[in-house]
Amino acid sequence: MQEKLKRVPFFKILFQGLVVVIGILIVYISLNQLFPPAEAILKPIAASDATSDLKERVHYVAVGDSLTEGIGDQTKRGGFVPIVAEDLQTRYKLSNVEVENYGIAGERSDQILKRLKKDKPLRDNLKTADFVTVTVGGNDLMKVIQDSFFTLTMKKFDKPRAAYQERVTEIIEEIRTLNEQVPIYVLGIYNPFYLNFPEITDMQTVVDDWNTATENATAQFPKSHFIPINDLLYQGLDQKVGIASESDSSSSETEEKSSGGNDLDRVDNNVLYEDDKFHPNNIGYQLMANAVRDQLIKSQDEWLKKGE
């Protein structure tokens, strides 16, 4: 006689299934506690929740020299400017970040100031800008080097630096005549000169002095911010090239690379554009964008709130 199959009650099957599911969940939670997911290398600040007092779209105007134009950016998108815009749009859930890029390679502070006074489209866009970035100073410094290369001393930089600081002050004042409340973010310069002019051993001091002049100019005005970028760019990602500071001048590797004479191939910087060893490359512009973004986040009430 064939043996009859035993029937398992439905509720018993359901109970056993629930036990299995609960067991799987316990194991999953335990593993997550033991092995949490890796954090991003560049840890983002949490995006703001959309609220009624925040703007849904912002107008960003970038003014300056080759760093604003994006020379060295192999994507040809415009250097740090579009990276900043895209980051802000995602972070703050904005419907749009309207970008106007007025960067022209080679311009000094006096030429940028002249454009601010005469370029009507630029002036019109500044009137409606929610925030402005300015890159300036590198070409001013380069002109001093070129004009006095064979007789260059530290003293030769004093008068040009003072005149430069006055022009940066005028640049900020001119922007403010067009838009009284707009936040202005002025980027400092960095030292790539050890690659092209290794014989000028005091260039880092000169660059530091130039950045101090820029910072002093911005400090005169509310809603004006100085963004230093030298430490991000002049020593590369691995911090093994560049001019050694007094605190680390004992490093034999850095000293050897800093005193490489005219053999430029002995010194390389992996955040600078390989073709000229002067402008940032894609990585360098990303580092610049990170610095600008962080300052914009710190001062977000100045440009993100409605009515500002």
N, C-alpha and C positions, 0 to 999 in steps of 0.2 A: 504494500500500500504506500502510495506517495505521501510523503510528509507535508503537511500544510505549512505555508509560510506564515510566520508570526507578523502581526501588524504592530508597528510602533506608534503609539499615540502622537497626534499632531503637536500637542503642546510640549511634549518631551523633545521632539525634533527642533521646535522653535527655541526652546531653552538652551539646547546644546549649541545651536547656531549663535545665539547671543553670547554664550560663554566664549566661543572662538573669536568673535568680533571684538569683545572686550579685551581678550588676551592680546590680540594684535595691536590694539590701540595702546595698551600699557607698554608693550615692547617698543612701539614707535616713539612714544613720549619719552621713554627712558633713554633711547638712543639719541634723541634730539638734545636732551639735557647733557649727555656725555660728550656729544660732538656737535656743538652749535655751528650754524652756517658761517662761513668766512665773511668778514666785513670788507667793504670796498676799500681799496687803497686810498682813494680820495673820498673820505667820508662826507657825504652831503648833509647839509642842514635840512631838516624836514621841510617839505613844501608847505606854504601857508594855505590854510583852508580859505576858500572863497567867502568873503564877507562883504556886506554892502558898502563898507567904508573904504574898500580897496579898488583901485582902478582895474578895469578889465583888459586894457591895452595901454602900452606906453610908447613914447617916442624917444628914441635914442639917437643922439647926434655925436659923431666921433670926428674930432678935428686934430690935425697934426702932420707929422712927417712920415717917413717910410714905415715906421712901426704901426701907424694907423692904416696906411695903404696896404700893408701886409707883404712887403718885399721879403722873400725867403720862404713864404708859404707856398709849398709845391701844389697845394690844392687850388690855388688861385682864387680863394674865396674871400680874402681880406683879412688874414691874420687873426688876431684875438677878437676882433669886433663881432663877427657872426657867432663865435663860440659863446661869448658872453650873452648875446641876444637869445640864442637857443636855450641856454641854461636857465635864464630868467623866465622864459616862456613856459618851460616845463615845470620849474620849481614853484612858480606862483600861479600856475594854471591860467595864464593870460591868453586871451583870444588872439593877440597879435603883439609883436614887438616891431614897430616900424623903425628901420635903421637907415640913417643917412651917413655915408662915409665920405668925409672930406680930408682924406689923407693924401699928401703929395710928397713923394720921395725927394730928399735933398733939401727940404725947406728948413731954414733957421727960424728962430723966434721972431725976428723982425719981419720975415716974409709971411709967417702965419698971422702975425698981427695985422699986416697990410691986407691980407685976404679977409680977415674978420671985419675990417672997416669998409671994404669995397665990394665983396662978393655978395650980390643981392640974394641968390638962392640960399647961400649959407646963412645969411642974416635972417632970412624969413624962417628957415627951419629952426634956428636957435630960439626964435621967439616962442615956438610951441614945443620945445624940447622938454621932456620930463627929467632927463639927466644928460650930462655931457662928459665925454672923456677927452683928454688932451695928451698927446705925446710930443715932447719938445726937449731940446737941449743937446742931443747927440751931434747934430750938425754944427751947432754953435761951438762946441768943444773941438770938433774936427777942424773948423776953420782956424782956430788958434794954433793948432798943431801944424797945419799946412802953411800958415803965414810965417811961422817962426821956427820951422823944423830944425834948421842947422844951428840956431842960436837959442833953442828952447830952454827956459829955466822955469822953476816954479813961480817966480815973480811975474812972468809973462801972462799968467792966467788970472791975475788979480783984477785988473781993470775990466777985461772981457766978462769975468764972472759977475762983477757988480752990475755991469750994463745988462747982462742977461737976466739977472734977478728983477731988475726994473721992468724989462719987457714982459716977463712972465706975469708980473703984477698988472701990467697994462692989458695983457690978454684976458686975464680974469675980469678986470674992470670992464672991458669992452663987451664980454659975454653978458655981464650983469646989467649993462645998459639996455640990452635987448631982452633979457629975461631975469628979472630982479631976484627971483627965488630959486632958480634952477640949481640943483647940486652939481658941482664941478669936480671931476676926479682927474688929477694931474699925475701922470706916471713919471717916475724918476728915470734916470739913465743907468746903464750898466757898463762894465768894463770889458770890451772885446779887444782893447788896444794892445794888450800884451801879445796877442797873436800876430797883429800886423806891424806893431812897433815895439818889439821886445826890448829895444835899447832904451826906451823911456821907462825907467824902472819905478818912477813915482806916480804912474798913471792912476793907481787905485786911490791914492790920496787926492788927486785932482778930481776924480769922479765923485768921491765922497763929498768934497767941497761943493761941487756943482749940484749934487743932490740936496745938500744943506741949503743952498741958495733957493732951489725950487720949493723946498719945504717951508722956508721962511716966507716966501711969497704967498703960498697958499694959506699959511696960518693967519694972515691978515684979514681973511674973509670968512664969515660964517658959511656953512654948507660947502666949504671947499676942502678937499681931501687930497693929501699926498700919498701916493702908492709906491713904495720902494720895490724895485725889481732886481737890483744888482745881485743880491745874495741868491736869487733863483737862477740867474743866467750865467754869471761870469765863471763859475767853476764847474758847470756841467752837472749831469745827474749824479755822477759818482763822487763829486766834490774833490777830484784829484788833480784838477788843472787850475790855472789862474795864479794870481799873485798871493803869496802867503801873507797872512796878517801877522802882527807881532806875536800874538799868542801861539801861533802854530808855525812860526818861522823855523823851528828846529826840525821840521819834517824834511828829511833828505829827499824824498820823492818829489814833493812839491817844489823845493828849491831847485832841483835839477831841471824840472820842466819849466819853471819860471825863468830860468837863465839860459834858455836854449839858443841864445844868439839869434841869427837870422834864419835858422833852419826851422821854418814854420811847420814842416811835416812832423817835427818832434813833439809838437803840442797840438792837441785837438780838443774840441769841445763839442760834445754830442747833443747840445741844444742849440747850436748855431748852424746857419746855412753853410753847407760845405763849399759852395762856389765862391763865397766872399769872406767867410770866417768873421762876419761882422753882424749880419742880421740874424734874428732867430729863425730856426727851422720850425716844422710843424709842432714838435715837442715843446720848443721854446715858447711858441705862441700859446700853447695850451697852458703852460705855467703862468704866463702873463694873464691869460683869461681867468685862471683860478684866483690870482691875486686881486683882480678887478672885481670879480664876482663876490669874493669874501668881504671886500669893503662896501660893496653895494648892499649886501645882506645886513651888515652892521648898521648901515644908515638908511634902511629901507623906509622908515617913516618919512624921510625927506622927499622921496620920489614916488612911492607906491600909494600913499593915501590920497583919496580924492580931496581936492581943494588945496593940495600942496603945490 
